[in-house]
Amino acid sequence: MRQDTAQAVEDFPAADLDFKATPDLMTFGELARHILDAGNALTGILLDGVDDMTTPNFRETTLARYRTQLPERLDSATLASELRKSLETRSAELAAKDDDFFSGIITRFDGQRVTRLEMLQFIKEHELTHRSQMFLYLRLKGIVPATTRRRQAAQKSA
């Protein structure tokens, strides 16, 4: 999944990272950066044992502490590289945790009580939602997403 997000960044024209489908949406670059920052922050919070995300000013205080410490604007190559690197780092950190960690109950920012595993699933779904927006932007630029290219190649070879 994350590899396809990074590939989308590499496939999108570097000069067009400020492209957005309508004025009220995030740009392609903002979507990619949001995936990077949200994924890093939310998994970092879980790994550090934060179990209540309903604290006042959670986004401005706790979440901000875990944000990726990079310049606000990144070029395509750096953004794709950071997306891949963060996946490798967080995957290794999560793989080191035991079953009790994943079954532990936390309170999400919306007040819902979930296991850490369910929160990880939420983080994945969040990324997929924004990746689908990025894929739409690719399509609007006439670019076929990597997932479709792979499926088409598999169909041709079958």
C-alpha positions, 0 to 999 in steps of 0.5 A: 500500500505505502509503496503505491503511495510513494510510486504515485508521488514519483509518477506525478509530474514534479512541477505539478505538486500544487495541482488540486481538482477543485479549489477547496481540496488539498493539492497532490503534494499536500495529500502526500505530505498529510499521509506521511505526517499522519501515519508517522504521528499516529503510529508514533503516539501508539508506540509511545503508549499514549492511550487517550487521544481526547485530551484538549488541543490534541492536534496542536500539542500531542499530534504536532510533537510526532509530525515529520521534522522536515521542511514544509515543502518537499520535492517529489523524490524526497517525499517518495523516499520519506514515505518509504523510509517511514514505512520501513521504520514504523513496520520494524518498530511495530513488529517488535511489539507483543500481542498485548500491545495490539490488544490494548484499548485506547481512546481515539480522538472521536472518543471511540474505544478501540484496540491498538490493532483497530487503530492501526487499521484506521490509520491504514484506511485513512491512507487509502482514502487519501491515496485514492484522491491521489490516484484520481489526480493522476487520472486527471493528468492522464497517468495510469496508477501503478496498481492498475498498470500491474493488474493490466500487465498480469491480465496480459500475461495470463 
